[in-house]
Amino acid sequence: MGEIEQRPTPGSRLGAPENSGISTLEHGQKPPPTPSGKLMSIKIQMLDDTQEAFEVPQRAPGKVLLDAVCNHLNLVEGDYFGLEFPDHKKITVWLDLLKPIVKQIRRPKHVVVKFVVKFFPPDHTQLQEELTRYLFALQVKQDLAQGRLTCNDTSAALLISHIVQSEIGDFDEASDREHLAKNKYIPQQDALEDKIVEFHHNHIGQTPAESDFQLLEIARRLEMYGIRLHPAKDREGTKINLAVANTGILVFQGFTKINAFNWAKVRKLSFKRKRFLIKLRPDSNSSYQDTLEFLMASRDFCKSFWKICVEHHAFFRLFEEPKPKPKPVLFSRGSSFRFSGRTQKQVLDYVKEGGHKKVQFERKHSKIHSIRSLAMQPAEPNSEVPKQAQQSASLTLGEGADSPGGQSCQQGKELKVSAEECGPHQSPALQKSPMGNKKADGAVKATMEEEEVVKDRTQQSKPQPPQPSTGSLTGSPHLSELSINSQGGAVPTSVILSPNLSPDTKQASPLVSPLLNDQPCPRTDDEDEGRRKRFPTDKAYFIAKEVSTTERTYLKDLEVITSWFQSAVSKEDSMPETLKSLIFLNFEPLHKFHTNFLKEIEQRLALWEGRSNAHIRMDYQRIGDVMLKNIQAMKQLAAHLWKHGEALEALETSIRGSRRLENLCRDFELQKVCYLPLNTFLLRPLHRLMHYKQVLERLCKHHPPSHSDFRDCRAALAEITEMVAQLHGTMIKMENFQKLHELKKDLIGIDNLVIPGREFIRLGSLSKLSGKGLQQRMFFLFNDVLLYTSRGLTASNQFKVHGQLPLYGMTIEKSEDEWGVPHCLTLRGQRQSIIVAASSRSEMEKWVEDIQMAIDLAEKSSGPTPEFLASSPPDNKSPDEATGADQESEDDLSASRTSLERQAPHRGNTMVHVCWHRNTSVSMVDFSVAVENQLSGNLLRKFKNSNGWQKLWVVFTNFCLFFYKSHQDNHPLASLPLLGYSLTIPSESEDIHKDYVFKLHFKSHVYYFRAESEYTFERWMDVIRSATSSASRAHVLSHKESHVY
């Protein structure tokens, strides 16, 4: 029997004054003493189906009982839970924490109160204790069995497989079937038994804590997760169901969601007798009426649902608990009900501060025992081991992932309902001033004049889009992302580390992540150095982490082909079956393999970070063995890798022969998920091999020969070097082939650009001197010809070819003095000559070097190349004569210089257009370096005039930074082409007092980015420098000795 007098309450562990649990008082006030007198016994049914009896004073408020239960379980994050019971009208209601228990539970001997989850957060990674996740997993299991959590058969089987893994451990078919025969997790379970067993086979080695984590990862994506339906009718009398969630109020028809009202859209909630009323904020774009009305079964049902809405709004949206209303002098009007307890933000802040002890717990249904031997605190003499659960070591969430982005920013003293929106707030856990919390507006006022009303008195933040899916639920769920602040010293001995602790520091959901665009309110800051020190500081750890972050991006790139493109192809019968087989049958095995590879890497990183006591023996502070094992297995997939070049050629051949397929591919490239040219994704597996080689080279260079990981790293490097050498020739050929086809889409007025033997060398913007003066032109240099083009206002934003200069017999000379134009060159061909000027001396030197090299290659070839212009005869007039074509394109040019924003949807954002607008150039050598220098991971970003830092998932590829809210997003929110940008370190005068910060600026555009460690800072500097300044040819040729240039 739980004795509340013998141990401290959860409220005291959560930092509330004295022993009153969660403070609901004004500052400076002392809580009333717990009422003395006669005790009453109340039976509580736990989530593991056990029952406990608790004795509390009859006049005690409800929170005393909840505190007793949480204290009995040693539950820190008890604010997510509640107590529900059937009242005298058999309506299931929540125990009011402020009212005396005796006034709510009239016959306690005949009532069983259930301890259940009350508030379901948008992202399970916000639950920072293993115990809390275990209890949530039990709630999911209960909801499945009761039919509340509905889903398709595949999802149900996958959920149950994780439950089975946590209860009986690794796969054994006989044990599985015996266990499933004795335990019914879902109605009609027998039909799913084979699927459950099949999925369970994939979870070998997964601990119970990891199974809980993966269970919640899948469950949270289901539409009915955490939903409790409340029957109602709309104005037309149609039967519907209402529900409330962390995002707002939901409307269901049966089990299908048909509408949702985000908290940001809701101005006021009220009820009048049986009518539940939602008053919306004015919106000219919405077809909804100002006030929506729903009819419920009775006033009690209506009031009960209204109370739940008030509590959800306060818990998820407010900074702190709303203050109590002053008592009226004469008489009371309206409901006195209000939310009592800490908000989610307050709970997150407290748990991260680590002000609580760690104790053991055991899983009632699990045959797998958790081991908590490291730095374990001795049990209190009077305390008993809880039967249900306990919290294990909590590794804090990353910067920017610590509090709901939906919570409000206070911008004024007046507490009026405002439609003004704020960005995500700065976490008080990271604020320099402890007074930051007190500035948050926390008022939700309840009034009633023949109705009961709740007004939203916070300034709402912008509603966020739903969390994007990470892929099919039938695959093995990945372990979640590590936080951006995972650096620092060794784990303190006072922190209890758990071998079963699942990844705690996953990237926050969109409800928590900051928006990409600048906002007036401060963003999530990053001042929590204590948390950083809990993570490894070894450079090898960050090299291994780079493998993990780039592997995530690589998997997303594979899914562009295996999922998105395959789906688009299946909807139209435009691709030959042989081509489908060639592409998809060679990509799907790779996707499956790398999904498992990523899971292994992240499991190793979790152990490396100290989520187990294995780090004491140094067993897991290495990555070479994982790399060696998987690279050896990868050699079995070499046959698929050899096919990718063939698939690229076959696709381009089929596009030339089919207008329908050409349109399909063009339309697919316009989708957000296809953030690079489609044919680039077909070469990603070849590029990835080079990335593995580079990582292993860095590891071998870092480790001394005596290091335990050196031998495995060296063996893995030898294996991958052999694979790269075998595929090197194919890779060089295919990169050139891909680039020629990409350029073909940017050019009009040209035939047969892609012919055997032609190689791309450089493209860029030069000014051509004519009778009209200097005119901007786009030049394309190949190994046999130089094209010059202009960009007109065409529907497709393509470049029109105006002339060609065969390189055979051409000479090049500098002619600045002759024409009086800086950085000027004269190109003399056999039939024509042109004068061009570069934007700078460095640009001129690049062009001179590449054109001279191309002339030398042309001299060694068989002779002049064939004409391939479809129209426009060669421009062989002298600079003193103006051509009609030039005159025409000059008009086009003046119209097209206005802005990048005026482009048509197609081909308006390619590298050619970036070079045009930035007045620069890029070579095939630069493209080759960019392929090797791909990188992804978390960065904190700050604008020049903003106050806080945003945490973003950033991918660098193709001379561009792509920004995501989360690594799970399927497409980027924005991109930043880096050509022309300068990369520097902030100066003292810029007042950026942070470590590992670099600055990008172009004209008036300034961005600051902050990395998590010295290693990642240097890596980002290296790869971005490769995009902002061209590499020397010698550097690339040292990597690609057989390059045909």
N, C-alpha and C positions, 0 to 999 in steps of 0.2 A: 504494500500500500504506500502510495506516495505521501511523504510528510513534507509539507511546504515549509514548516518551521525549522527543519533540520539542515537546510542547505540554501545557498543564495539563489535568488530568482534569476531567470534569464535577463530580466530588465537590468539587474545590477551588472551582469556581464556585458550588457550592451551599453553600459555607461550611464544609465539613468540614475538619478539621485536616490540614495539610501536603498531600500529594498522594495520599491513600489513598482518594479517592472518598467514599463514604458511611460515616460513622464508625459502627462497631459496638462501640466500646470504652467502658469506664467513663471518667468524667470524670477528667482528670489523667494518663491513660495515653497513651503515644505509640504510633502504629500501627507494625507491623513494616515494615521496608523491603521494597520489591518484590523478590522472589527474583531473583537473578542466575543466570546459567548459560546453557545451550543454549536457543535460541529455537525455537518451533514456529509454523508458518504455518497459519492457520485461515481458511477462506473463509466470508464472511458475505453472505447474500442480503438485500438491503435491500427495503423496502416498494415501491420503484419498479421492482423486478425486476432491478436491477443487482447485481453481485457485487463485493465488495472483499475483499482478503486482508490480514489483520492478523498481525503477528508478536509473540508474547508469550512470556515465559519459561515453560518447561514446568511449573514448580512454582507458577506464579502462580494465585491463586484466580480464580473465575469473574468476580468484580466487576471485575478488571483488564481483562478483555476487553470487558465491557459499557461500562466507562468509556471505553475506546478508541473504541468505536463512537460513543458519544454525543459524544465530543470531536471526532471526525472530522466529525460532522454539525453541530457547534456547537449541540447540543440541551441546553437548560437543564432542561426538564421530562422528563428521561430516566427518572424513576422509574416512569412509567406503562408503560414498555416492558420487554421481556425477550428472552432468546435461547432458542429452542427447537430441539431436534435429535432425531433418532431414536437411541435407545441401542442396545446390542448385541442386544437382544431385539426391535428394531424398534418399540418403544413411544416415542411422541413425549413427551419430557419437557422441563422447563425447566432451564436451566443453573443449578446451585446456586452462588450468589455467594460462598459461604464455602469450598467445597471446591476443591482444586486441579483445574485444567482437565484435566490429563493423566489423572486418575482417573475423569473423567466421559466424555471423548471419547477413546476408545481408539485409533481409527484416523483422526486428523484429516485426513489427505490424502484420505480417501474420504467425508468427512462435510461437508455444507453446513449451516451453522447459520443459522437464519432470525431476523432481527430483526423482531419483531412487537409489537403492542399486547398488554399483559398485563392491565392494570387499566383497566376502562372506568368512568369516573366517572358518577354519576347525571345530571349536567347538563354538557353540553359547554362551557358558559360558564365552568366551573371551569378549563378549559384556557386559560391567559392568553396564550399565545404563538401567533402565526400559524403558525409552523413546526409546533408540536405538532398544531394542528388540521389542517394539511395532511397530516401523517402519519396521523392518525386517519381522514381522508377516504380516503387510499390503502388503509387497512385495510378500511374499509367497501366500497370498490370491489373489493378482493380477496375479501372474504366473499361479496359478491353473485355474483361469477364462479364461486366454488367451491360455491355452493349452501348455504352456512352461514347466510346472512342471508335467511331466507324471508319473503315478504310477498305481498300481493295485487298484481295487475297495475298498478293505479293508482299505488300507492306505489312499485313498482319503476320505472315509467316516470318518475315525478317525481324519484326519486333519480338515475337515469341522465341526465335532462335537466340536472341541476345539474353532474354530472360533465362532460358535453359542454360546458356553458357555461364551465367552468373550463379546459377543454383547448383549445377552438377559438374561444371568444369568442362574440360576438353571433350571433343567429339568421340563417342563410341556408339555405334549404331544400335547395338542391343540395349545399352543403358538409356539411350535417347528414347527409344520406343517404349521401354518399360516406364520411364519417367512421364512421358506424354500420356500413357494409358492411365496413370494414377492422378494426373493433374490436368484439369481442363482450364485452359487460359482464355478460351474464346468459344462461343457457340459454334457448332459445326466444325470443331477442330479436326475431326478425323479426316476430312477431305483435304486438309492442309498438311497432314503429317509428313508426307514425302518432301514437300517444299521446306518445311521447318528443318528436317534432318539435313537436307542439302545445304541450306544456309548455315546451319550450325557447324558443318564441316569447315567453313571458311574462317571460323573464329578461334582456331587453335592458338593457344598461348595468350589469349585475352583474359585479363584479370576481371574479377567481379566489378571493380570500380570502373574499368574501361568499358565493360558491358553496359553498366548504367549510363555512362556518358554517351555511348553510341545509341542506346535505346532512346534517350532523350533527343539526340540529334535527329533521329528519324521521326519521332513522335511530334516534335514541335512543328514540323512541316505539314502535318495533317490538319485538315480544315476543322476537325472537331476536337483538337487538342485543347484541353482546359475549358471546354464549353459546357455550360449547364443551361439547358433549354427551359424557358418559361413560356407556357402556352398563352396565346393572346389572339386577338382578331384586329384586322385593320378596319378602316372606316367603311369599306365595302362589305365587311363581314367575313372576309377570307381568313381561314385559319392559318396562323403563322406561329412562329416561336421567336421570342426575343432572348438575347444573350448579351453578356457584357464581357469584354476582354481588355487586355492592357492597351489596346489601340482605341477603343471606343465601344459603341453599342452596335450589335450585329442583329440582322434580321434573317431568319431561316424559314424555308418552306420545307417541312420534313427535316432532312439532314443536309439540305442544300442551301448554302448562303446566297441570298438574293440581294442583300443590301448591307451597307456599313456606314455608320456615321462616326467619323473620327472625332476625337475630343476637340481638335482644333476647329471643327465645324459647329460644335454644339455650344450654344449660348446659355441655355438654361434647361434643366431637367425638373419636372414637377409631376405631381399626380393629384387628381381630384376624384375622390371616391374610387371607382374602378378604372378610371381613365388615366393612362400614362402618357405624358406630354413631353415632346422633345422640341425645343425652340432652337432653330438653326440661325447661324449668322447669315446676314444678307449676302447673296452671291448671284451676280447677274448672269453667270454662266450656268447656273443650276436650274433645273426644271422643278425642284422640290418646292413645296409650300413653306411658308415661314415657320409654321408649327405643325408637327406631325402628331397624330393621336392614335393610340392603340388601346383596345378594350381588353381588360384582363378578367379573370373569373370572379374576383372579389376585391374589396378594398385591402384586405390583409395580404393577398397575393401581390397586389399592386405596390403597396408600401414596402413589402419585403424586397421586391425587385429594385425599387427606387433606392433603398438603403444600400444594396449591393453596388449599384452604380456610383453612389456617392463615395463608397469606400474604394472602389477601383480607381476612380478619378483621383482621389487624394493620394493613394498609395503610389501610383505610377507617374503622376503629373506634378506633384508638389515637391518643393525642396524639403519642407519640414511639416510636422503635424500642424493642422489648422488650430488656431487659438480658440478657446471656448468663448461663447457669447456671454455677455453680462446678463445676470438674471433680472427679469423685469420686476419693477417695484410692486405693481398692483396685480396684473394678471398676465398670463402667457398666451401668445398667439403663435401658432405654427409648431412644427416639430422641433424638439431640442436635440434630435439625433445629429451626431457628427462622427467623423472618423477618429478613432483613438488608436494611436500606435505610431511607430516610426514609418516613415515613407521608405520606398525601396532605395532611394538615394542615400538616406541616412544609414540604412543597414549595410549597403555596399561600402560606404566610407568607413564604418566602424570595423568591419571584418578585415578590410585591407590594412588597418592600423595594427592588427594582430593582437588586440588586447584581450585575448581569451586563451584558456588552457586547452590542451589536447588530451583526450582520453580515448580508451579503447571502446570498440563496440563490436558486436557480432551480428551476423546476418542470420535471422531465424530460419529462413528457407534455404540458405546456401550451405552446401557441403564443403565449400572452399573457405578456409579460415584466413582472415586478414592477419598479417604479421605487423605488429607495431613495436619493435624492440628498441629502436634508436631513440635515445634521449627521452624515454618514456617517463612521465611524471608518476610517482607512486600514488595509489588510490587513497582517498580519504578513508579513515577507519570506519566511518558510519555509512559510507556510500557503497552501493552495490553496482555491479556491472550492468549497464542497461541492456535490456533484451533486444531492443529494436535497432539502435544505430548509434553512431558517434561521428564526430567530425575528425577527419585526418588532416594532415598538413595542408595548408591552403597557400598556394602560390598565387600572387595577386594578379588581377587583370592588367593588361597593358595600358599604356597611356592612351587616352582617348577612348577607352573601352570601359569606363568605370561607372558611368551613370547614364540614365536614360536621356537620350537626346530630346525626348518629348517634354522634359521638364522645362519650366518657364524661366525667363529672365525678367528681373524687376527693373523697370526703367523709370519709374516715377512713384510718388507717394500715393497718388490717387488710385483707389482700388476699384476702378470701373472696368466693366467687361470691354475688352478692346480686341479689335481684329488685327492689330499690329502684330507682326510675327517676329520672333527672335530666333537666332541660331542656337545651336547646342551650347549649353552653359559650361562654364569652367568648373571642373570638379573641385569641391571644397577640400577633398583629400589632398589636392595638389595646390591649393591656393596658399599664398604666403600669409594671408591674414585669416585668423580663425573666425573673424566676424563675417566672412563671406556668406555663410549660411543664413545669417540673420537678415540679410538683405532680400532674401527670396520671399516672394509673395506667397502666402500660404492660406489664403482665405477661400473657403467654399461655404457660402452662407446659405442656411436653410431658413426659409420663412414660409408662412402659410396664412392666407385669408381665404378660407374655404378650399384651400389647396395647399400642397406642400411643395416647396420650390428649392432647387439648388442652383446657385449661379456660379458660373466659372469666373473667378476673379483673378485668373492668371493671364498673363499675356502669352498667347499660345505660340508654340513653335510650329514650323512648317511640317505638315504631315509627310511621312517618309514612305517611299514605295516598299512593297513587300520584299522580304529577303529572297534573293534569287536562289534557285536550286543549285546544288553542287553536282547534280547528275542523277542518274537513275537510282531508285531506291533498291534495285535488285543487286547493285554492286556492293562491294565491301565499303562501308563508310570510312572516310579518312579520319585520322586523328586531326584535331584542330590546330589552327595556327598558333605559333608562339607569340608572345607579346613583344612589342617593339622595345620595351625597356629591359629585356632579358640580358643583362650584363652585370658585371660587378664581381665582388669577391666571393669567397666560399660561403656556403650556407651556414648561418650561425648555429651553434650547437643547441641553442634553446628552441630551435624550430624542429618540430617532429616531422620526420619525412616518412612517406608511406610508399611501399612498393606497389600498392594498388591504386595510387592516385592517378586519375585520368588527367588529360591535359586541361589545365585550368585557364590557360591564357589565350584562348581562341579569339580571333578578330571579332569584334562586337558586331551585332546585327545592325542594319540600317537605322533602327530606332535609336541606336546609341552613337553610331559613327557620325562625325561631322559632315556637313554638306561640302561639296567641292567648291562652290562659289563663295565669294566673300560675304560676310554678314556683319551687322553692327555689334552683335553681342560677342563676348569673348569665347574662344573655343577651348577645348580641352588642353590644359597645360601639361607640363611634364616634370614637375618638381617633386619627385619622390625617389631620391637617390638611395634610400634605405632598401627599397624593393629591388633596385638594380643589383645590389651587392649579393643578392641571393642566387645569382646566376653565374655560370662559369665565365672566366675571363680569358681562358686559353684561346689563342688564335685559331687552333685546330677546331674548336667548337664553332666558331663563326664561319670557318670554311665549310664545315659540315652543314651548318644552317643554310648556307648559300645553296648547297645541293638541294635542300628541302624546298626553299622558296622558289627556285627556278624550276624545280620539278613540278610544282603546282601549276606554274604558267605553262609549262610544256604539256601537261595533261589537258589543260583548257584548250591549247592549240590543237591537240589531237581530236578533242571533242568537236571542234569546228568541222572536221571532216567526218568523223565516225557518227556524230549525232545530228548536227545542224544541216550540213550539206547533204548527208544521206537522207534526211527527212525531206529536204526540198526536192531532191531527185525523185524520191518515191511518189511525190504528188503529181509529177508529170512524166509522161512516157517519152522522154526526149533523149535519154542516154542509153546507148547499146548495152546489153547485158554483159558482154565481154569486158567493157570498160568499167561497169559497176563492180564486177568481180575483181578486176585488176586493182582498183582503188581500195574498195572497202574491205575485201578479204585480206589485204596486206596491212591495213591500218588497225583493224580490230584486235588482232593478237598483240600488237604493240601497246594499244590502250590498256588492255587487260594486264599485261606484264608490268607496265609502269604504274598502274594503280596499286598493285601489290608492293612494288619497289618503294613508292612514296610512303606507304603505310609502315614498311620496315624502317625507313629512315627516320620517320617521326617518332616511332616507338623508341628507337635508339636515342634520339635527342631528348625524349622525355626522361629516360633513365640518366642520361648524361647531366641533365639539369638538376638532378638530385631529387627526383620524384620516387626514389627508391634508396634503400640503404646499400645498394650494390655499388654506389660510387665510392664507398669506403675502400673497397678492394680494387678500385680502378678498373673493374671489369668492363665498364661500358663507356669509358671516356675515350672512345676511338670510333672511327667510321670505316677504316680500311677493309675490315672483314666483311662488312655489309656491301661495300662497293665491289670487292673482289667476287663475292658470291654471285651478285647480280650481273656483273659484266660477263662472267663466265656463262651464266644462263642466257645472257643477251646474244652470245655468239650463235645460239641455236636459232635466233630470229634473223640471222644475216640474210637468209634467202628473201625475207620480206623487205629488208633494207635495199637489196639489189634491185627490187622491182619499182622503187619509187621514181627513179629516173624514167623508166619505161612508162609508168603511169602518167607522168607529167607530159611526155611527148604524145602519148595516146590521147590525152585529154585535149591538148591543143590541136591535134589533127582532127579530132571529132568536132571541135568547135568550128574549125574552118569549113567542115562539110555539112553542118547543121545549124540553120538559123535559130531553131527552137532551143537547142542546147546553148548557143551563144547568148540568147536572151536570158535563159535560166541562170547562167553563170554571172552575167552582168547584174541581174536583179539580186542575186545572192550577195554579190560584192557590195551592194548598197545597204545591206542589213548591218546593224550595229555590231553584231557578233563577229562579222568578218572585218576586223579592224585593220587587216593587211590585205594585199592582193591575194586572191584565192590560191594561185599557183605557189605562193610563198609557203603556205601551210603544207604543201606536198613535200617540201624539202626539209621541213622541221626535224624529222628523225635523223637526217644526215648531219644537220647542224648540232644536234644534241650530243652526238658522239664527241665532237670537238670540245664541247663544254665540259664533259666528263674528263677528258684528257687534261684540260687546263686546271681543273680543280685538283686532280691527282698530282699534277706537277707542283702545285703550290703546297700540297700536303707533304710531298717528299722533300721539298726544299725546306719546309718548316721543321719536320721531325729530324732529330739526330739519328744516325744508324742504330743506336742502341735502344731507341724507343720501341715500345711493344707494338705500335701500329705501323712502323716503318716498313716491315717486310710485306705486310698485306697491301699497303699502299703502292709499294714498288711493283709487286706482282700484278695488281690491278692496272697500274699504268702501262706495264708491258702488254697486257691483254688489249687494252683499249687503243694503244698506239698501233698495234697490229691491225685492228679493225679499221682505224682511220686510214692507214696506209693502203689497205685493200680498196677502200671506197673513195680514195682521194681523187683519182682521175674522173670518176663519175661525178663527184661533187663539183669540181671545177667546171666541167662541161655543162652540168645542169644549172649552176648558178648563172652562167652566161646565157643559156637558153631561156631561163626564166626572165632574166632582165630584158632580153630582146623582145619577148612577147609582152612584157609590161610596158615597154616604151612604145611598142606598136599601137597600144590602145590610146596613147597620148598624142599620136601624130595622125594628121590627115593629109591627103595629097601625096601618098607614097604607096608603092607596091613592093611586094617581096622584100621587106626589111629583114625577115628571118631567113637567111640562106646559109648553107653549110660553109664553115670557115670564117664567117663574120663574127667579130668580137667587139663588144662594147668597151669603151675606154673612159670617156668623161662626158658629162653634160653640165651645162651651166649658162648663166646669163652674161653676155658681152654686148657692148654697144658697137653697132656697125656704122661706119662713116659713109654718108652719101651726100648728095646735093642739098638735102634738107637738114644736114647736120648729123648728130649722133642719134641713132635710133636703137632702142633696146631690142635685142634679138635673143632667141634661145638657140644655143649651138649643141649639136650632138656629134661627138667624135667616135668613130669606129676605126677598126684597123685598116680600112680601105677607103673611107670616104668621110667628109665633114659636111654635115647638114646644118643649115641655119633656117630658123622658123620664126614666126611671130604668133602672138596669142591674141586672137580676136574674140569678139563676143559671140561665140557659137553656143549652141544649146548644150553641147557636150564638153565645153571648156577645153577643147583640144588645141594643139599647136599646128598651124598651117605651114607646110614646107614651102619655102621660097626659093631655095637653091641648094646645090650640092657642089662640093669641090673634091674631085678624086685626089687622093693623096699621092698617087704615082706621079713622080716628077715635080711635086710641089716643093717650094722653098719657103722659109720663114725668116723674117728679119724684124728687128726692133726699129720703129720709125717715129719715135716721139719727137725728135728734132725736126723731121721733115714735115710733119703735119701739125706740130704744135699742140698735140693732144697727149696728156699723161698716160703712161702705161699702154702705149699704142703699138700694134703689130701689123705688119703687112704680110698677107698670105698670097703667094704668087703660084697659081696653078698653070697648067699647060694652056688653058683656054681662057682663064679669067683670073683677076686679082681682087681681093677685098682688103679693106682696112678695118681693124677692130680694136677696141679699147677695153681693158679690164677695169674693174672697180678699184683695184689696189695693186701694188707691186707684187705682193705675194700671190695674188690671183693670176697675174700675168706670168710669173715664173712657173706656176703649175701648168698653165696652158702651153707654154713654150716647151716644157719638158715632155708633156704627153703628146703634143702634136709632132715634135721631132722624133719621138719614139715610134709613133704610128707611121710617119714617113719612111723611117728605116725598115719597118715591117713590110710596108707596101713595096719598097724597092726589092726586097728579097722574094716577094711573091711572083706569080707568073706574068703579071702585067696589069694593064688598066682594067678596072672593074666595069661591068655592064651598067648602063643607065637604069635607074629604077624609080625615077620620078614619074608619077602618074600624070602630072600636069605641071605648068609653070616652067618655061624654058630657063636654062641657066642664066643667071644674072651676070653678064659679062661686060657691063658698062662701067666706065670709070667713076670714081667718087664725085666727079663734077656734074654728072648727069643723074637726074632723078628718074627712078623707074615708077611706072604706074602702080606696080605691086607694092612698092615701098610706100608710096603716097597713101594707098588704100589702108595698109596695115598701120600706118602712123595714126590715122583716124581711129582705127580699132584700138590701138594702144592707149591713146588718151582716154578713151572711154573705159578701158579695162583696168586702169591704174587706181581706181577709186578705192576699192577695198576687197579683201579676201571674202567678205561676207556676200558679195554680189554674184557668187558663182552658182552655176546651175548644179543640180544634184549629182551629176555624173562627172567623175574624174576631176573634181575641183580641189582635191586635197592631197595629190600625189607628190612625190619628191620633186618632180619637175616643176610643179607650181610653187613649192616652197622655195626652190632655187630662183625662180622668176621673181618672186616678191622680195626675197632677201638679197637679191642681186649677187649671188654667189654660185659656186659650182661644186660638184661632187663626182668622184671617179669610181671606177669599178674596184680599185684598190680600197677606197673608203668603204664601199659596200661590203667587201670581204672582211675588213676589220670589224665592221658593225655586226656581222654575223657571229664573229667570235666573241664579241663583247656584249652579249645580251645579259640582262640582270633584272631581278625583281625582288621585291620585299617591301617592308613598311618604312615609310619616311614621315617625318613631321614637316609640314609645310607652313610657311608664314608669308603673308603679303607684306609689301613695303610699309603700309600704313595700318596694318591690323594689329590687334593687341595680343592674340593668342596663337597657338599652334594647332594645326589640324593633323590628325593621323590619317594617312591615306595608304592604300596599297598601290605601289608604283611599279610599272613594267617599262624597262628600257629596251627598245628594239627599233631597228630601221630609222635611226637618227631621231628618235622621238621618245618622249616620256608619255606614257598612257596612265591615267589616274582612275582608280577604282575606290569605292567605299570599302570593299572587302575583297579578299582573294577569291571569294565564292562568286562574285559577280560574273555574269556571262559576257558583259561588254563594258568597255570603258565609258566613263562619264564625260571625259574631256581628254585632250591630248595637247602636248606642247612640242612642236618641231624645234629641234635644237640648233639647226644650221644657222650660223650668224650670231648665236648667243655667245657671251663671254662668261667664262667660269672663273670665279675668284673666291677668296676667303673674305668674310666681312671685316671691315676695319673697326677700330675702336670707336670712331665717331658714329657708327651705325647703331651702337647700343644693343648689340646682340650678345648678351652675356651667357652663352651656352657653349658646350663642347660639341665638336664634330658637326659644325655648320658650314655649308658652302652656299655660294650665292650665284644665281644665274641672272644676267641682265642683257637686254637688247633694247636700245633706245630708252624709252621711258618705262619699259616693263622690267620689274625687279621681283625676284622670288628668292626666298631663303628656304633651304631644306636642311633638316637635321637627321643624322644617322644615329644608330644605337650604340656603336662602338667604333674604336679607331680603325679596325679592319674594314668594317662595312663602309665607313667614311672614305677610306682610301680606294675601295672598290668602286664606289659611286663616282668618285673623282676621276678615276682612270677611264671608266666606260663613257662618261659624259665628255671628258676631254677628247676622246676618240671621235665624238660626233661634232664637237665644236671646232676642232682643228684637224686638218687632213693629216693622215699618217704618211710617213715617207714610204716610197716604193720599196726601199731595201728592207724595211721592217716586215712588209707583207710577204715579199718574196722569200724571206728567211723562213716563213711559216709554210709557204706554198711553192716549193722549189720547182715543181713541174708546171707552173703557171705558163700558159701559152703566150703570154704577152711578150 
